[in-house]
Amino acid sequence: MNEDDLALIHALQLRPRAAWTVLAPVLGSSPTALAQRWQRLRAAGLAWVTAYPVHGALSGDAVVALVEVDCLPGSVDEVAARVARMPRVHNLEHAAQGRDLLLTVSAGTFGELSALLLDELRAMPGVATVRSHLGARMHIEGSQWQLDALDRGQREAILRSGQRDRARPDEPVYLRSRVFEPLVTALAYDGRATAAELAQRLDRPASTVRRQLAALLGSGVLRLRCEIAQLHTRWPMHAVWWCRLPVSALPETVARLREDPRIRLCMSVTGSASLVVNAWTADLADLLSLQDVLERLLPPGGIVDGSVILRTSKRVGWLMHPDGRCTGEVIPLPGPPSAAPIRRAPR
């Protein structure tokens, strides 16, 4: 990917559905050139825009968990293949030490999460042990991570253009309803799909889809995210640390971590470790530099455990090639139970 590619991806990280006509003057290009560049990047599996429901630790409920899985000898590939097809598994990562697989899972209710952890995963052939860390609160989430390809003026211009977007509607949205679930599934595959494209795909009138799409996107319960093939960026190393610190020190620690552009995830969890930190770094030296930052932020012995991620097989529902590119196949993440309407999210 060249600098123009990275600038386009950075722009879509800021506004995943921004029109090419809006981005063109900011990026010094034409709408046609941007559309062609994006088509090339997406077809190659180097970048993609997806959508997924916002719930669990993202909205304050304890229905997200990080799960460490150890497998029986010779069973890692078989278990990984089975786990990758499970809709409730957001991410599937292969770790260098301490665990064979690291999963990020979610459920619509705490009961569903318990059944997933106790009944489905533990009973899966080839699984030896399962250790779960329930997510208590998400402080930094992967959709907030950005490239460094745009200058401050360009970023501000793109964000200002988003202020003209339509205001959020007040009507309730049922993500698992017959109206919205097909839209969520389609947007998981292509978060930039237009109302006309969605109407053709779902065999619905374009005017109806336009209204439904506006209600869905305006509700604030669907998160749009522009992703990039990590191994093709300047940050190919991926590491995760389990940390322990006093609750009183949490706000300042999180504030400091927000300032570090390498941090991809920071979440409070249950267990012997109270905080999980996930990051992309340039190389192993950069990884050790970040670990030094963590050690200085945390009390003595604050890093309980850590591991390098060798391979990501699934990220936010998307199945991945070993070289970090997406395969083009996505397992849509299910939303909350249909019995519970999701109303307009707080501003």
ChimeraX attribute file (.defattr): number of C-alpha atoms within 10 A of each C-alpha:
attribute: neighborCount
match mode: 1-to-1
recipient: residues
	/A:1	9
	/A:2	6
	/A:3	10
	/A:4	16
	/A:5	18
	/A:6	18
	/A:7	18
	/A:8	21
	/A:9	26
	/A:10	22
	/A:11	25
	/A:12	25
	/A:13	22
	/A:14	22
	/A:15	19
	/A:16	21
	/A:17	18
	/A:18	18
	/A:19	14
	/A:20	18
	/A:21	14
	/A:22	15
	/A:23	22
	/A:24	17
	/A:25	13
	/A:26	17
	/A:27	18
	/A:28	10
	/A:29	14
	/A:30	16
	/A:31	17
	/A:32	12
	/A:33	12
	/A:34	21
	/A:35	15
	/A:36	12
	/A:37	15
	/A:38	20
	/A:39	14
	/A:40	14
	/A:41	18
	/A:42	18
	/A:43	14
	/A:44	15
	/A:45	19
	/A:46	23
	/A:47	23
	/A:48	28
	/A:49	22
	/A:50	26
	/A:51	25
	/A:52	23
	/A:53	19
	/A:54	18
	/A:55	22
	/A:56	24
	/A:57	21
	/A:58	19
	/A:59	14
	/A:60	13
	/A:61	15
	/A:62	22
	/A:63	23
	/A:64	29
	/A:65	24
	/A:66	21
	/A:67	21
	/A:68	19
	/A:69	24
	/A:70	20
	/A:71	21
	/A:72	13
	/A:73	9
	/A:74	9
	/A:75	14
	/A:76	17
	/A:77	12
	/A:78	13
	/A:79	20
	/A:80	22
	/A:81	12
	/A:82	12
	/A:83	21
	/A:84	23
	/A:85	15
	/A:86	14
	/A:87	17
	/A:88	25
	/A:89	27
	/A:90	22
	/A:91	20
	/A:92	26
	/A:93	22
	/A:94	21
	/A:95	22
	/A:96	15
	/A:97	13
	/A:98	14
	/A:99	17
	/A:100	17
	/A:101	24
	/A:102	23
	/A:103	23
	/A:104	22
	/A:105	26
	/A:106	28
	/A:107	25
	/A:108	20
	/A:109	16
	/A:110	15
	/A:111	11
	/A:112	14
	/A:113	20
	/A:114	13
	/A:115	13
	/A:116	18
	/A:117	18
	/A:118	13
	/A:119	11
	/A:120	11
	/A:121	20
	/A:122	17
	/A:123	13
	/A:124	13
	/A:125	13
	/A:126	19
	/A:127	19
	/A:128	15
	/A:129	14
	/A:130	17
	/A:131	16
	/A:132	19
	/A:133	20
	/A:134	23
	/A:135	26
	/A:136	22
	/A:137	19
	/A:138	19
	/A:139	18
	/A:140	20
	/A:141	14
	/A:142	16
	/A:143	15
	/A:144	15
	/A:145	22
	/A:146	21
	/A:147	18
	/A:148	11
	/A:149	17
	/A:150	20
	/A:151	9
	/A:152	9
	/A:153	10
	/A:154	17
	/A:155	16
	/A:156	14
	/A:157	14
	/A:158	19
	/A:159	15
	/A:160	11
	/A:161	13
	/A:162	15
	/A:163	9
	/A:164	8
	/A:165	10
	/A:166	11
	/A:167	11
	/A:168	16
	/A:169	16
	/A:170	12
	/A:171	14
	/A:172	14
	/A:173	24
	/A:174	21
	/A:175	26
	/A:176	19
	/A:177	14
	/A:178	10
	/A:179	13
	/A:180	18
	/A:181	17
	/A:182	16
	/A:183	23
	/A:184	26
	/A:185	20
	/A:186	20
	/A:187	22
	/A:188	28
	/A:189	21
	/A:190	19
	/A:191	21
	/A:192	21
	/A:193	18
	/A:194	16
	/A:195	21
	/A:196	15
	/A:197	14
	/A:198	21
	/A:199	18
	/A:200	13
	/A:201	13
	/A:202	14
	/A:203	10
	/A:204	13
	/A:205	13
	/A:206	17
	/A:207	12
	/A:208	11
	/A:209	23
	/A:210	16
	/A:211	11
	/A:212	17
	/A:213	19
	/A:214	15
	/A:215	21
	/A:216	23
	/A:217	18
	/A:218	20
	/A:219	21
	/A:220	20
	/A:221	22
	/A:222	20
	/A:223	16
	/A:224	26
	/A:225	24
	/A:226	25
	/A:227	24
	/A:228	24
	/A:229	19
	/A:230	18
	/A:231	16
	/A:232	13
	/A:233	17
	/A:234	12
	/A:235	17
	/A:236	15
	/A:237	20
	/A:238	25
	/A:239	22
	/A:240	22
	/A:241	20
	/A:242	20
	/A:243	23
	/A:244	23
	/A:245	18
	/A:246	10
	/A:247	9
	/A:248	8
	/A:249	12
	/A:250	16
	/A:251	11
	/A:252	11
	/A:253	14
	/A:254	17
	/A:255	12
	/A:256	13
	/A:257	21
	/A:258	18
	/A:259	9
	/A:260	12
	/A:261	15
	/A:262	21
	/A:263	23
	/A:264	22
	/A:265	21
	/A:266	22
	/A:267	22
	/A:268	23
	/A:269	25
	/A:270	16
	/A:271	12
	/A:272	11
	/A:273	18
	/A:274	22
	/A:275	27
	/A:276	24
	/A:277	21
	/A:278	22
	/A:279	22
	/A:280	24
	/A:281	21
	/A:282	14
	/A:283	14
	/A:284	14
	/A:285	10
	/A:286	15
	/A:287	20
	/A:288	12
	/A:289	13
	/A:290	19
	/A:291	17
	/A:292	12
	/A:293	14
	/A:294	19
	/A:295	15
	/A:296	11
	/A:297	17
	/A:298	18
	/A:299	14
	/A:300	10
	/A:301	11
	/A:302	19
	/A:303	19
	/A:304	14
	/A:305	15
	/A:306	19
	/A:307	17
	/A:308	20
	/A:309	20
	/A:310	15
	/A:311	20
	/A:312	22
	/A:313	24
	/A:314	27
	/A:315	21
	/A:316	24
	/A:317	27
	/A:318	26
	/A:319	22
	/A:320	22
	/A:321	16
	/A:322	13
	/A:323	13
	/A:324	22
	/A:325	23
	/A:326	25
	/A:327	17
	/A:328	16
	/A:329	12
	/A:330	21
	/A:331	21
	/A:332	25
	/A:333	24
	/A:334	21
	/A:335	23
	/A:336	20
	/A:337	15
	/A:338	15
	/A:339	10
	/A:340	13
	/A:341	15
	/A:342	20
	/A:343	15
	/A:344	18
	/A:345	14
	/A:346	7
	/A:347	5
